[in-house]
Amino acid sequence: MLSPQLSKIKTQLEEGKTNIDIDKEELLAELNEMEAIEGVLLESLSLSTKVCPTCGKRL
């Protein structure tokens, strides 16, 4: 799922527009929010037998 500004830019690029309308302040705020998200996906807990089904630690 893209942030609103990135979604708007993607749509404009797909439509072949040459003048892309970018709200720099909004885009920067959205990028900073995304940068703050820490997430690591190592393995799917439901499919892997090499992790604890309760806590997700590797066995």
Contacts in CASP RR format, 6 or more apart in sequence:
PFRMAT RR
TARGET T0000
AUTHOR 0000-0000-0000
METHOD contacts of the structure
MODEL  1
MLSPQLSKIKTQLEEGKTNIDIDKEELLAELNEMEAIEGVLLESLSLSTK
VCPTCGKRL
2 10 0 8 1.000
3 30 0 8 1.000
3 33 0 8 1.000
3 34 0 8 1.000
4 26 0 8 1.000
4 30 0 8 1.000
5 22 0 8 1.000
5 23 0 8 1.000
5 26 0 8 1.000
5 27 0 8 1.000
5 30 0 8 1.000
6 27 0 8 1.000
6 30 0 8 1.000
8 21 0 8 1.000
9 20 0 8 1.000
9 22 0 8 1.000
9 27 0 8 1.000
12 20 0 8 1.000
12 21 0 8 1.000
13 20 0 8 1.000
42 51 0 8 1.000
42 58 0 8 1.000
43 50 0 8 1.000
43 51 0 8 1.000
45 51 0 8 1.000
45 53 0 8 1.000
45 56 0 8 1.000
50 58 0 8 1.000
50 59 0 8 1.000
51 57 0 8 1.000
51 58 0 8 1.000
51 59 0 8 1.000
52 59 0 8 1.000
END
